[in-house]
């Protein structure tokens, strides 16, 4: 069977699932200066790390697919109302762990 390197279905789903974890764990209304924010971000990163490790076992994302995953994650977070700096840092963090 021929695997299409441009098939991004799994990458899109993975980006959506990682965004869902971030959105459910760290409310957009929580200010980054609050102590609760740091605890919630730590919890989200732990959950996302577990999800990323599972994804790495299930899929071997190529460069194009990782880019699609990152793009999906960014847009989901942007649509939810998160700050651009937070979105950029979280996306970079996710993509570094996927490598």
Secondary structure, DSSP 8 states (H G I E B T S, - for coil): ----TT--HHHHHHHHHHHHHHHHHS-TTS-TTSHHHHHHHHHHHHHHHHHHHHHHHH----HHHHHHHHHHHHHHHHHHT--HHHHHHHHHHHHHHH-
